[in-house]
Amino acid sequence: MLANNLISDVIPAVMGSEKGQKVLTLMDLYRVSHLPVIDDSQYLGLVSDKLISDMNLLDEPIIKEKDKFFTGHVHAQQHIFEVAVLMYKLKLSVLAVVNKSHEYVGAITLYDLARRFARFFSLQELGGVIVLDVNVNDYSMAQISKIVEENDTKILSFFLNRLPGTNNLEIVLKFDKEDLSPVIRAFERYDYNIKGIYLDDSMIDDLYQDRYDQFMKYMDL
């Protein structure tokens, strides 16, 4: 999944001549705290609601504080993981995409990124979920996959979470089946600590809502 596949259909770019109040109104409308600023097709940077307020630009053209725009961006062919890392590190609600000539191509929103991650990791597919608690020194995805596949089941996606203050990993596994009895018995034979089993659709929805909430918290926005 590349950046050009994540571009929003609705987020507008604004001209530097726009006054701060109008830009803030657009931010409220699209529920973001950043918007890309362009001059013709050239990308100038991101303006934030905080910058507009701090610099008292409500009745002033935002270009007045051009030197304070955030000029970070991604290129159209960069991977979704690079996009996620940049948005997380810089706490951005919107990230600009440019081409090789530094021309503005579009914008990616945090919402679009989270939605694509949900599809990328098959979160909407039917199937059961098992949560394992594994010591980091015992972790082997190759062994886990072998156990699962030997029981005629496939892993659609998985998450790793280092448990704070421990040497343990919480491993969340999403499968292509709801009947996980053979897989559960196999994990037990191999002495895996099964922390949770989620087979009912409503429980799966709750689990993934929790994962989504954790992801948004991780992005710290």
C-alpha positions as CSV (number, residue, x, y, z in Angstrom):
1,M,0.0,0.0,0.0
2,L,1.6,3.3,-1.2
3,A,0.9,6.9,-0.3
4,N,-0.8,7.7,-3.6
5,N,-3.4,5.0,-2.7
6,L,-4.2,6.8,0.6
7,I,-5.0,10.3,-0.7
8,S,-8.2,11.8,0.6
9,D,-11.0,12.7,-1.8
10,V,-12.2,15.6,0.2
11,I,-9.4,17.4,2.1
12,P,-8.7,20.7,0.3
13,A,-5.4,22.6,-0.1
14,V,-5.5,26.3,0.7
15,M,-3.7,29.2,-0.9
16,G,-1.4,31.3,1.1
17,S,-3.6,34.4,0.5
18,E,-6.4,32.8,2.6
19,K,-7.1,34.4,5.9
20,G,-6.7,32.4,9.1
21,Q,-10.4,32.4,10.0
22,K,-11.4,30.8,6.8
23,V,-8.7,28.2,7.1
24,L,-9.9,27.4,10.7
25,T,-13.4,27.1,9.4
26,L,-12.3,24.5,6.8
27,M,-10.4,22.6,9.6
28,D,-13.5,22.5,11.7
29,L,-15.5,21.3,8.7
30,Y,-13.1,18.4,7.9
31,R,-12.2,17.7,11.5
32,V,-8.5,18.1,11.1
33,S,-5.9,20.4,12.7
34,H,-3.7,20.9,9.7
35,L,-4.2,21.8,6.1
36,P,-1.7,21.9,3.1
37,V,-0.8,25.3,1.7
38,I,0.0,25.6,-2.0
39,D,1.1,28.3,-4.5
40,D,-0.4,27.2,-7.8
41,S,0.8,23.6,-7.8
42,Q,3.8,24.0,-5.6
43,Y,3.6,22.7,-2.0
44,L,4.5,25.3,0.6
45,G,3.9,23.4,3.8
46,L,1.2,22.6,6.4
47,V,-0.5,25.3,8.4
48,S,-1.9,24.2,11.8
49,D,-4.8,25.6,13.9
50,K,-2.2,26.3,16.6
51,L,0.0,28.4,14.4
52,I,-3.0,30.5,13.2
53,S,-4.1,31.1,16.8
54,D,-0.6,31.7,18.2
55,M,0.4,34.1,15.4
56,N,-3.0,35.9,15.5
57,L,-3.7,35.2,11.9
58,L,-7.4,35.2,12.0
59,D,-7.7,38.3,9.9
60,E,-4.4,38.0,8.2
61,P,-3.3,35.9,5.2
62,I,-1.6,32.8,6.4
63,I,1.4,33.3,4.0
64,K,2.5,36.0,6.5
65,E,4.0,33.2,8.6
66,K,5.2,31.0,5.7
67,D,8.6,30.4,7.4
68,K,6.7,28.7,10.3
69,F,4.8,26.2,8.1
70,F,5.8,22.6,8.5
71,T,7.3,21.5,5.2
72,G,7.4,17.8,5.9
73,H,5.7,15.5,3.3
74,V,5.8,12.1,1.7
75,H,6.2,11.1,-2.0
76,A,3.5,9.3,-3.9
77,Q,5.5,6.0,-3.9
78,Q,6.3,5.8,-0.2
79,H,4.9,2.9,1.8
80,I,2.0,3.1,4.2
81,F,4.3,2.3,7.1
82,E,6.5,5.3,6.3
83,V,3.4,7.4,6.3
84,A,2.3,6.1,9.6
85,V,5.7,6.6,11.3
86,L,5.9,10.2,10.1
87,M,2.4,11.1,11.2
88,Y,3.0,9.5,14.6
89,K,6.3,11.2,15.2
90,L,5.1,14.6,14.1
91,K,1.6,14.3,15.5
92,L,-0.1,15.3,12.3
93,S,-3.7,15.0,11.4
94,V,-3.0,15.6,7.7
95,L,0.1,14.8,5.7
96,A,0.9,16.2,2.2
97,V,1.9,14.0,-0.8
98,V,4.1,15.5,-3.5
99,N,5.7,14.3,-6.7
100,K,9.3,14.5,-7.8
101,S,8.9,18.1,-8.8
102,H,7.6,19.0,-5.3
103,E,4.2,19.6,-6.8
104,Y,1.3,19.0,-4.6
105,V,-0.6,15.7,-5.3
106,G,-3.0,15.5,-2.4
107,A,-3.3,14.9,1.3
108,I,-3.6,11.9,3.6
109,T,-5.7,12.1,6.8
110,L,-5.2,10.2,10.0
111,Y,-8.7,8.8,9.5
112,D,-7.8,7.5,6.0
113,L,-4.7,5.9,7.4
114,A,-6.5,4.1,10.2
115,R,-9.2,2.9,7.8
116,R,-6.7,1.6,5.4
117,F,-4.8,-0.2,8.2
118,A,-8.1,-1.9,9.1
119,R,-8.4,-3.2,5.5
120,F,-4.7,-4.0,5.3
121,F,-4.8,-6.3,8.3
122,S,-8.1,-8.0,7.3
123,L,-9.9,-6.7,10.4
124,Q,-13.3,-6.8,8.6
125,E,-13.0,-10.4,7.6
126,L,-14.9,-13.1,9.5
127,G,-12.9,-15.4,11.7
128,G,-11.9,-16.1,15.3
129,V,-9.2,-14.4,17.3
130,I,-6.7,-15.9,19.8
131,V,-4.6,-13.8,22.1
132,L,-1.3,-15.4,23.3
133,D,1.0,-14.3,26.1
134,V,4.6,-15.3,25.2
135,N,8.0,-14.6,26.7
136,V,10.0,-12.5,24.2
137,N,12.8,-15.2,24.2
138,D,10.3,-17.9,23.3
139,Y,8.6,-15.9,20.5
140,S,8.8,-17.6,17.1
141,M,6.3,-16.6,14.4
142,A,7.5,-19.5,12.3
143,Q,6.5,-22.0,15.0
144,I,3.1,-20.3,15.6
145,S,2.4,-20.3,11.8
146,K,3.4,-23.9,11.6
147,I,1.0,-24.9,14.4
148,V,-1.8,-23.0,12.8
149,E,-1.4,-24.3,9.3
150,E,-1.0,-27.9,10.4
151,N,-4.5,-27.6,11.7
152,D,-5.9,-26.5,8.4
153,T,-6.2,-22.8,9.4
154,K,-4.6,-19.6,8.2
155,I,-3.5,-16.4,9.9
156,L,-5.1,-13.4,8.3
157,S,-3.3,-10.8,10.4
158,F,-1.5,-10.5,13.7
159,F,-0.4,-7.8,16.2
160,L,2.5,-7.7,18.6
161,N,2.4,-5.7,21.8
162,R,5.2,-5.6,24.3
163,L,3.6,-5.7,27.8
164,P,5.0,-2.8,29.8
165,G,7.3,-3.8,32.7
166,T,7.7,-7.4,31.5
167,N,9.6,-9.5,29.0
168,N,6.3,-10.8,27.5
169,L,4.6,-10.2,24.2
170,E,0.9,-10.1,23.7
171,I,0.2,-11.7,20.3
172,V,-3.2,-11.1,18.8
173,L,-3.9,-13.6,15.9
174,K,-6.8,-13.2,13.5
175,F,-7.8,-16.4,11.6
176,D,-9.8,-17.4,8.6
177,K,-12.2,-19.6,10.6
178,E,-14.4,-19.2,13.6
179,D,-14.1,-22.9,14.7
180,L,-10.6,-22.7,16.3
181,S,-10.9,-25.9,18.5
182,P,-8.0,-27.7,16.7
183,V,-5.7,-24.7,16.9
184,I,-6.5,-24.1,20.6
185,R,-5.7,-27.7,21.5
186,A,-2.5,-27.5,19.5
187,F,-1.4,-24.3,21.3
188,E,-2.1,-26.0,24.6
189,R,0.0,-29.1,23.6
190,Y,2.9,-26.7,22.9
191,D,2.4,-25.0,26.3
192,Y,1.4,-21.6,24.9
193,N,-0.4,-19.4,27.4
194,I,-3.7,-18.5,25.8
195,K,-4.8,-15.2,27.2
196,G,-8.1,-14.9,25.3
197,I,-10.3,-16.5,22.7
198,Y,-12.8,-14.5,20.8
199,L,-15.3,-16.4,18.6
200,D,-18.5,-14.4,18.8
201,D,-18.7,-11.6,16.2
202,S,-19.7,-9.0,18.8
203,M,-16.7,-9.9,20.9
204,I,-14.5,-9.6,17.9
205,D,-15.9,-6.2,17.1
206,D,-15.2,-5.1,20.7
207,L,-11.7,-6.4,20.5
208,Y,-10.9,-4.5,17.2
209,Q,-12.6,-1.4,18.5
210,D,-10.2,-1.6,21.4
211,R,-7.2,-2.1,19.0
212,Y,-8.4,0.9,16.9
213,D,-8.6,3.0,20.0
214,Q,-5.1,1.9,21.0
215,F,-3.9,2.8,17.5
216,M,-5.4,6.3,17.7
217,K,-3.9,6.7,21.2
218,Y,-0.5,5.5,19.8
219,M,-0.7,8.2,17.1
220,D,-1.2,10.5,20.1
221,L,-3.6,12.9,18.4
